[in-house]
Amino acid sequence: MQIQAILENIVNDNVLHAKWLNTLSYMENAGAKKISASEHKEQVNLIILKHAAEEHRHAYYLKKQLDKLEGNLCKTYTNEELLSPNHTKFYLNALDVAVCRYLKQHFNLAGYELKFAAYLFVTYAIEVRADELYPIYQNVLTRAGSKVTVKSIILEEEGHLEEMLNQLKTFSPDWEKHAELVIKIEQDMFADWIQSLGKLVA
């Protein structure tokens, strides 16, 4: 199933929609924690603080959107309240591990330098994904006449992508070559996740 068809099926079912919002919230929260974990103990720049704060706020905002759906659903991030929980929880960690392995091999990095480089490339890949996924979701919401909206997140994610591009240009002159490979890793993992979602909502 295509992403749009999957999201249409999700938005048309109140329980599935609540779990979808909760799943997005979980992933934004996991991303925020990953960003914080990559911080240096002392050398923390404004962009990293801003980015972590905004990802946490997205997690909160998506959780609050649940109030617009009936049923008082999804109070926690337990498996029962997420869509495809195993794929969801595996996705970001697996991407992080794969990118760390790649960067270690190609840049011979370790410690904080490796963590920071992984933050740059993983976050870039996730922002590219968010730039595609959230507008499709918003389009489905609008067409369904849903009270739920993610327009504010779309605007902020566009800003994040620009910030990541600027940082990657500083990191390496041939960052694009490496970013393409990281994007490919993410695409394979996202395809697995979407396939598992498709089976749930078909």
N, C-alpha and C positions, 0 to 999 in steps of 0.2 A: 504493500500500500504506500501511496505517496504521503508526504508529511501533511499536506493540506487535508486529504481525506481522513487521515487519522485524527487530526485536530477537530474536524467537523464532527466525527463520531463522539469524540471526547466532550466537546462543548454541548452537544445535544443530550448528554446524560449527566444529571446533576452530581451524582456520586463520583463518576469518572472525572468530571470537571474539577471537583473539589480535590481529588487525589492528584490531578495534573498540576493545579496551582501549588499544592503542597510539595510536589516533586520539584517543581521549578524553585520554590523557596528553599528546599533542602540543598539544591545544587548551588544556588547563589550563596547560601550560608557556608557550604563546604569550600567554595571558591574564596570567600572572605577569610576563612581560617587558614587556607593554603597561603594566601598572600601574607598574612600575619606571621606564619611559620617561616616564611622566607626572609623576614627582616633581619638585618644586622642588629646586634645588641646596641650599637651606638649610631652607626651611619644610616639613619632612616630619613629618606627625603619626603618632601611634601606630597609628591604624586602617589607614593605607596600608601601613605596614611589616607589620602583622599580616596584612593581606589578601594582599599579595604573597608573604609567607612561606607562608601556607596554600595558595595556589594552586600554588606550587612543590612543596609537600608532597603535594598531590593528584596532581600529575604523577608524582612519585616513587612514591606509593602504587599508582597504577594500573599503572605499569611493573612494580612488585613483584608485583602480582596475576597477571602473566603466568607466574610460577613455578608457579601452581596448574594451568596448562594444560600438556598434553603437547606436546613438539616443540621446546622451546628456541627459541621464535620471537621475532621483532620486537625486535632489539637496538638499532636506530637509528630515526630518523624519516625515512628515505628513502621516496620515493614507493611503492616496492614493498612497504613494510611498513605502509602506511596504507590505509584505505578511502577511496575517492573523493578522492585526494590534492589534485587541483586545486581542488575545491570546499572541501575542508577548509582548505587554506592561504589561500584567497581570502576565506573567510567573515568572519573577525575583522577583517582589514585593511579589507575593503570596508565593514563596519559602522562601523568607526572613521572612515573617510574620509567616509561619508555623514552621520554624526552631527556631525562637525566642520563640515561644510558647512552643515548645518542650524543649529547653534549660532552659527556666525559670522554667519549671516544674521539670526537672531532676537535675539541678544544683543550683536552687534558686538564679539566677543571676539577676542583674538589672543595669541600667545606662550603663556606658562605658564597664563594664565587660561583660554584655549581648551583646552589640554591637560587641565587639571584638570576642567573642565566635561565634556569628552568622557569622561574617566575615570569620572565620576559616572554619566552616562547610559548609556554602553556597558556598564559593569559592572552597573548595575541591570538592563538588558535581558538580559544573560547570566545573571544570578542568577535572574531570573524563568524563563528557559529551563531552567536547571539544576534548579530546583525542580519542574519538570514532568518532565524527561527522566530524571533519576537514580532517582526512585521507580518509574517504569515499568520501567526496566532492572532494578532490584532485585527487583521483582515477577516478572519473567521468570526471573531467576537462581534465585529461591526455588522457583518452580514446576518448574524444570528440575533442581533438586537440585544446582546448581553449587557448587563450593567458593569461587568468586569472590564477593566481597561489596563493596558500595559504601555500606553503612549509615553509616559514619563520615563520609563525604563529604556525605551527605544532611543530617546534623545541622549540619555546619559551613556548608554553603551556605545553610541557613535563617538562621543567624546573620549571614552576609554580607548577605543581603537586607534584614534589619532595619537593619543599619548603613548600607547605601546609602540606605534610606528616610529615616533621620535626617539624613544629609548633604544629601540633595536638598531636604528641607524648609527647611534653612538656606540653601541656594543660591538658591531662588526661591519666592515665595509661590504662584505658579501652576505649580509644577514638574510637577503631574499632567498638565496639558494637553500639555506638551512630552514627558513620559515616554511618554504614549500614542502619540505620533507616532514616537518612537524604537522603541517596542515593535513598531509596524507595520512599520517598516523591517527590524527583526530577523526578524519573522515571515516576510516575503517571502524573505529570504536563507536562513532555516532550511528553508523549504518547498523551495527549490531543492536544498539539500544533502540533505534526506531523499529527494527524488525521485531524485537520483543514487544514493543508497544503495539505494533500492528496486530500481532497475534491476540493480544488482550482485548482489543476494541473492535475487531472485525465482526 
